[in-house]
Every structure is written in structure tokens, then in C-alpha cells.
Amino acid sequence: DAKTTQPTSMDCAEGRAANLPCNHSTISGNEYVYWYRQIHSQGPQYIIHGLKNNETNEMASLIITEDRKSSTLILPHATLRDTAVYYCIVSVWAGTASKLTFGTGTRLQVTL
Amino acid sequence: EPEVTQTPSHQVTQMGQEVILRCVPISNHLYFYWYRQILGQKVEFLVSFYNNEISEKSEIFDDQFSVERPDGSNFTLKIRSTKLEDSAMYFCASSDLSWGPTNNEQFFGPGTRLTVL
């Protein structure tokens, strides 16, 4: 699986958009970009995924650059409950169970 | 909303003892996983399981570890002889890939904190 690079930490004011970048310059054509988050010591939680196109769901939007070498997770209106570590993961589906390889992620602190 | 459950939430054991961590995956899921997270460190993959056999395992998952799906609902991780360095949070996850490769969403349980003394 391709390696990802994320900033160690970011701050965001409550109510503002949080834009979390991820670099995955060695991504291959069949690898998807996944975003998970981990609130305190809870189990990681899936947020969104994409291959080439931008994606949006009720939690967030995912913007993938045309060359697929980087992406941005957007939380449109961050709240205090969005304070967490956010992981950008690149993974290929191998036709069976696919492991997730977690990095150190970005620690997002949402403040009043 | 369906969820993955894990028991116990906290397990304390003596070094050298056997422990079994239990998980109940989401009922229609077919793929099961164990991960662990040592305090302050990354979440690490241990093993994946499908169709009653191991699909993949990491270097961490040595002969001291085993997994089993003893019935239609439980998925267990056994550590035969615990070491101090096995102290960690252990997360179970499950996923349903029956509809193709476009989604590898894994649903994680709340974790079991294992403390080895």
C-alpha cells in the first residue's frame, strides 16, 4: 500500500470548515483513499473514501486531485465533537479482506 | 444501528497467562479483523479472517496468537502466554465486501484494554 503524509496537528474554530490535507504521491491506479478518525481511545470510525472523483456524504467531503497524488478531507462545519485524530489511508482491494495500515494521522483540535 | 461489540472492556492478567478477547461482529458481515494499539502509538493490523480461515496476518501475529469463530456470532483472539509488551488496546472490526471492491469500510468495536502485569 502507498505511504501517506499528513500534518501532525491542526486547529480549527468551531463552526468553520476544517480542511485536512494528505499526500499520497506513490498511489497506484487501483488504490482507494480512505479517511477514518479516532476520537480519544475509541475504535476508529470510517468517514469517507474515494478513487478518482470527489465524494460527499453526511459527514464530510473528499477532494482528490486530478493526478491523485493528494487529497483533502473537508468537515464543512466543525464542532467540538470532531476533535479527533484523522487518518488518511490508501488501500487496494485484493479480492478478500483488506487490512488498513494506519499512520500517525492528524490530530484535529476544534476550539470555541 | 448495528455495531461491533467487544468483551471485556478491560482485562488484567499476569504475564504468562492465557487470555481470550471476544468480539461480536455485525451480523451480516463476512470479513473480520483484529488490530491493536499500544498506548500512544499507531493502530496496528494483526490479522484478517474470512470463510473460517486467516486471510492475512502481520509479523506481530506470531504463534502465541490465534483467532477463531467458534459459532455464528463470536470472533475471538487468544493470546496463549501473555508478555508485558502485549499490553495494548485490542480492536475488533468487521466489514461486508460482498458487493464488490468499492468499499472497504470497516466497522470497529470499542476495544478491549489488555494490561499484562
Contacts between the chains, C-beta under 8 A, distances in Angstrom:
chain1	res1	chain2	res2	distance
A	32	B	102	7.9
A	32	B	104	6.9
A	34	B	104	6.6
A	34	B	105	8.0
A	38	B	43	7.3
A	41	B	37	7.8
A	41	B	89	6.2
A	41	B	111	7.1
A	42	B	110	6.2
A	42	B	111	7.2
A	43	B	4	7.5
A	43	B	91	4.9
A	43	B	93	7.4
A	43	B	108	3.1
A	43	B	109	5.4
A	43	B	110	5.5
A	43	B	111	5.5
A	44	B	43	6.3
A	44	B	91	7.3
A	44	B	106	7.9
A	44	B	108	5.0
A	45	B	108	6.9
A	46	B	105	4.5
A	46	B	106	6.7
A	46	B	107	7.2
A	49	B	103	6.7
A	49	B	104	7.2
A	49	B	105	7.2
A	51	B	102	7.7
A	87	B	43	7.8
A	91	B	104	5.8
A	93	B	97	7.3
A	93	B	101	3.4
A	93	B	102	8.0
A	93	B	104	6.0
A	95	B	101	7.5
A	96	B	31	7.6
A	96	B	48	7.7
A	96	B	50	5.7
A	96	B	55	5.0
A	96	B	56	8.0
A	96	B	97	7.9
A	97	B	31	4.2
A	97	B	32	7.6
A	97	B	33	6.8
A	97	B	48	3.6
A	97	B	49	7.0
A	97	B	50	4.9
A	97	B	55	4.3
A	97	B	56	6.7
A	97	B	95	7.3
A	97	B	97	7.5
A	98	B	48	7.6
A	98	B	97	7.8
A	98	B	104	5.0
A	99	B	33	7.0
A	99	B	45	4.3
A	99	B	48	5.8
A	99	B	56	6.0
A	99	B	58	7.7
A	100	B	35	7.7
A	100	B	43	7.8
A	100	B	45	6.6
A	100	B	104	7.5
A	100	B	106	6.3
A	101	B	45	6.6
A	102	B	35	7.9
A	102	B	42	5.1
A	102	B	43	4.1
A	102	B	44	7.3
A	102	B	45	8.0
A	103	B	42	6.6
A	104	B	42	6.0
